[in-house]
Amino acid sequence: MSTAETFALLEAAQSGDEEAGERVLRENTGLIWSVVRRYNGRGVETEDLYQLGCIGFLKAVKGFDLTYGTQFSTYAVPKIAGEIRRFLRDDGAIKVSRTLRERSQSIYSAREKLRDLTKGFTQTASTEATASNYDAARIAILKDYHSAVKAAKSDALVIFEHFCEKKEEQELAAEGIYLWRNMNNAYCQSAMGWKENSGFDGLYESTPSWVGFMESHDEERMGYKQTQWGNGVLQTDLPTRIRQLAANAAFFFTVPGPKMIWQFGELGYDFSINSNETGTAVSEEYRTSRKPIRWDYYENATRKELFEIYSQLIDLRNEKPSLFEGNATLTWRAGASDWDQGRSLYLSGITGEAIAVVGNFSNTDADVTFPGPIGEWRNYFTGQNETVTEKVTVPANHFILYTRF
């Protein structure tokens, strides 16, 4: 079942549709069993554990925020496990004092949070809805940890998966701490050819401490979404999909600040995050399964073109580090409202070096306003000098990158 179908059922179930609730439960039995198996051998019948898991799952259905932007399974698994742990804690064969149980559970819960987000370092009682609120005490703790790491190894890089209020992240960034910046949804939307929610502008911060990513271990693949929900030819034609992914890359690597790429993204990997190991089935029960390893993609000429574009864009960053480490000036038009007119980016350094990118993510050719000074520029990928005017014709699903240095 697709993410869209799952969300539709969840919305109906939260509105009181019992049939929808029963169906989403049936569709996720594999997910529930995957959690239940962790608790076998604890003196409780497996079927009883499964019933507890179903109770936790239904609580997840009721409490899941459809607007939060995360996978339902990511939210559901802790709910399922929590219901089972609560039963084992309160009704297991071995009884301990309530104080000790609560202390143990508190330690366990804190450990679970720390495995995921550094927001778990809060010393304030909070819920999922309030845990991201600004917390000065948490900031002080994390700064102290960062100082201890740097004292032990001065060139260490500390990266937090934090996802808290912007003010809090900015204070941590000012301390030299790196933070993840999840741009998966926007880049997936543009990869599929849909302008809604496709703005890239959230990627950039003037302090280069946010590690941006288009894909990760916990997010769906752009290439897979293209094959399922792409706009027109983007769903059916591999070369067009690859060109669109290349345009994504051009508006990703040319933005200052550190970046992360994920396994085979440079080849347009198009198996779902919920794929089984052979790639023959897609279900949330396979979310943590091994994924198909496609070294053969390197032998596909179309996919290899994307690999080469990734390589050359990374080379550009390495050749001109001053443009990407915080001293350069970035102006760009890459929001959802810029879709129809074409997107553009202009990056200029303090020594006069500059790059300009124009991109067309639509399925028809477009004349895009050039973002830099008109005149002589070098086409980075062809190596040819070109006289650039106010408008640049960019073919559908293409980009052009110019340099001046």
N, C-alpha and C positions, 0 to 999 in steps of 0.2 A: 504494500500500500504506500502511495506517495506521501510526502510531507503535507502537500495541500489537502489530500483526502483525509489524512489523520487530523489535521487542524479543523477541517469542516465537521468531522465527527465529534471532536472535543467541544467545539462551540455548541453543537446541538445538544450534547450530553449535559453541558453546563447550564443549558436553558431548560433542562428537565426532560429531555427526550430519552426515556429509558432504553428504547431499542438501540439508539446510537451508542449509549453507554455500554450495553451488552456487546455490541459489535466491536467497539474499540478494544474491549477486554478480550474478545475472541482473537482479534488480529494480533494481540500482543502476548499471547500465552507463551511464546518462545522467550520473550524478554523476561517474563515473570519466572519461568523455569530456570533461566540462566542465573538469576539471583538466588533462587531457592537452593540450587545445588551447592552453593557455598556453605550452607548451614546443615547439610546432611551429617549424620553421626553425632548429633547433639542430644540424642535421647528423645527426639520428637519424630513422629511418623512424617514421611515425606509429603503425603497428601495433606496433612494438617499444616505443614509449612507452606504448601501451595495456597491453601485457603487464606492463610495470613498474608501471603504475598498479594493475593487478589484484593484483600481489604486495603493494603497499602497502595496498590495501583489505583483503586477507585478514589482514594483520598487524593492521589496525584491528579487524577482527572478533574476533580472538583477544584483543586487549588492552583492548577497551572495557569500562568498568565500568558495568554495568547499573543500579547503585544510585546513580550520581553525580548524576542528575537533569538531564542535558544531552542535546541531540539527537545521535543517532549521526553524522549528517553533519558536525556541528561538529567531532567528534573525527576522523572519517575523512579529511576533506579534507587536513589537514596530513600525515597518514600517506602518502596517495597522492602528494602533492607531494614529500614527503621522499624517497620511494623513487626518484622520477624525478631529483630533484636530485642524489642520491647517485651515480646512474649517470653523469650528465653531468659531475659533478665528478671521478670516478675513471676514467671510460672515454671521455671525450670526446676529440675530435681534438687539442685543445690541452692539453699537459701542463705542470703547474707543480709546484714542490716540495711535498712533503707538509705541511711546516710552514706554507707560505703557504696551501695549501688549507684546512688546519684553522683557521688564523686567519680566513680569509675566511668559512668556514662558521660559525665562532663569532660573527662580527659579524652575519652574515645571520640566524642563529637568534635572537640577542638582538634584532635589529630586528623579527623576526616576533613575538616575545613582547611587545615594547613596543607594537606595534600593537594588541594585545589587552588584556592585563592588566598592571597596575603591579606585580604580584608578580614580573614578569620583571626587575625591578631588583635582584633578589637577587645577591649576589656569591658565593653558596655553590652548589657543584655539587648539583643536585637533579633529581628525577624528577617526573612529574605527580603522583605520590602524596605527595611530600614538599614540593613547592614552596609549599604553603599553610602550612607550619609557621611558628611564630613566628620572626622574624628581626630582631634588634635593629639590625643593620647596614643592612638595607633600610629600616627605619623612619627611621634617621638620614639616609639619602640622600633619601628622599621629603620629609622635613621640610625639608631644605635646599633642595630644589627649590621647595617651597611658599613658603618665606621669600623666595626670589628673585623669584617671581611677585608676591607681595604688595608687595615693595619697589619693583617696577616699576609696579604698579597696585594701590593699597591696597584698592579695592573689588572686585577680581577674585574670582570664585568658582572654586575648584579642586575638580574632581570626579574621583575615582579609581574605575575598575572594578578592584577589588582581590580580593575574595572569598578572604580569608585567615582564619587563626585569629582568633577574636573578640577576644582580648586585643590583637592587633596592630591591628585596625580601630579599637578603642576608643582606643588611643594616638594614632592619626592623627586621629580625630574630635576628641579633646581639643585638638589643635593647630589646629582650625578647618577641617580638610579634610573635604569631603563624599565620601560613598561610596554606590555603588548598592546597593539592597536588592531582590533579585529575589523577588517574591511571586507569580509567575505560576502556579505549580502549585496553590497554595492557592485562589487566586481562580478559577481554571479549574474546580477541583473543586466549589466552591460554586455557580458559574454553571451547571454541569451538574446540580446537585442531589444530589451525592454527599458525604456527610459525611467519608469517609475522607480523611485528609491535607488537610482543608479549614481548618485553624486559621489565623486571621489574626494571632495573637499575635506572630509573628515580625516584623511590620511596625513595631512601636513600640520606640523607644529613648528613654530620658530625655534624652539629649543629641541635639538635633534635627539630626543631621549625616548621617543616612542618607536617601537619595532613594529612596523606595519606588515600585515600579511593578507594575501588574497585567499589562501587556503591553509588548512592546518589539519592535525590529526583529529580534530573534533568538529570539522565543518565539511559540508558537502563539496564535491568537486565541481568546478566550473564546467569542465568538459562533459561531465555526466548530465548536468542540468541542461546543457545545450541540446543533448540528444533527446531529452524528455520534453522540454518546454521551450525550445528555441523558437524565435520568431521567423517563420517562413523557411528560407534556405538554410538558416543557421541550425535548424533541426536535422536537415537531411544531407547536407553537403560538407564533408570533412575539410576540404581546402578552405571553404568560407569560415568554418568554425575556427580553424587554426589562425586565419588572418585576424579574426576578431579577438582571439586570445593574445595575438601579437600586439594589437592595439592596446589591449589592457596592460600588457607589460610595458609598453612605451609610456603610459601614464602612471606607472608604478615605480619603475627603477629611476626615472628622471626626477622624481620628487626627493628633495633632501631628507636625510634621516636614514637610520638602519632599516633593513628589510629582511624578511624571512621568506624562503620559498619551500614548498613541500614536495615530497617524493613524486617524481615524474611529472610535476606540473609543467616543467619546461618542454614536455612532449605531448601536452594536451591529454593527460591521463583522464579516461572517461568511464571508469568503473565507480560505482557508488560507494560512499563510506559505509553503506549497509550491505555491501556485496559479500557473498561467501568467497571462499578461497579460490574456487574455480571460475568465478564470475558468472555462474549460471543462475543465480538466484539473488534477489534483493529483499531483505527483511531486517527490521531492527534487531532481531535475534542474532544477526550476524555482525552487529556493529563492531564488536571487538575481535572478530575473526581475522585471520590472515587475509590479505588482499592479493589479487593476481599480480604477479611480478612480470612486467612486460618489457624486458630488455629488447625484444624484437622491435619495439617502437623506434629504436635508434636506426633501424634499417629501413624505415618508412620515410621516403623522401619528403613527403608533405610535413610530417611531424618533425623531421630533422630541421626544416626551415625555422620552426618555432624555437628549437634548441639553439640554433645559430643566432637568432635575434636575442634571446636571453643572454647568450655568451657575450655578444657585442655590446649590449647595454651594460652588462656588469663590467666589461673592459672599459667602457666610457667612464664609469664611476671610479674605477681604479686609476685611470690615466689622469683624471681631473678631480682629485679629492677635494680641492678647495670649493668646488661648486656644490658639494653634497654634505658638507660638515658644519653648516650653520652660518657661514659668512656671506653666502650668496643671497640674492633677492629673487623670490619666486612670485610671479603673477600668473594666474591661470583661470581659465573658465572651464570648469569640469563638473558643474552641478547638473542636476536633472533638467533644469531649465535651459541648459546650453546644448541639449541633445540635438535638436532640429537644425541649429545653425552650425553644428560641428564644435568640437572641443579644441582648446589650445592651451599651450603652456610656454612660458618664457622664463628662463633662469639665467641670471647674469651675475658674474663674480666681480669682486672689487678690482681685479686687474683687467677688466674688459672682456674676459672670456664669456661666451654665452651659448646657450642652446635654445632651440625653439621646436616645439612639436605641434603639429596640427593633426587631428584625428576625426574620422567619420565612422561612428558606430551604427549608422542606419544602413538600410539595404538599398539605398539609392545614392548616386554620386552627389557631392555637395561642394559648394564654394565656401571655404572657411576663411574668416578674417585672420590675417597673419598677426601673431601677437607681439612681434618684435619690429625693429626698424627695417624698412624695406631696403632692398639692394642686394649685394652679392653675399650669398651664403653657400656653404658646402653641404650637399646631401650626404648625411653620415653613412648611409648604407650603400649608396652607389659610388661614393667618392668623387662625384662630379660637382663642379661649381655651378650654381644657378642664380639667375637674377630673379629675386622674389618680389612680387608686387603686393598690393594690399589684400588681394584675394588669391587663395591657393585652391585649385581644384583637387579634391581628394576623392578617389574612388570609394564606392561603398565598402564598408568593412576594412578600411585601410587606415594607415597613418603615415606621416612623413616626418622625419627628424632632421633638423638642420643644425649645423654647428658654425661657430665663428671664433676660431682661435688658431 
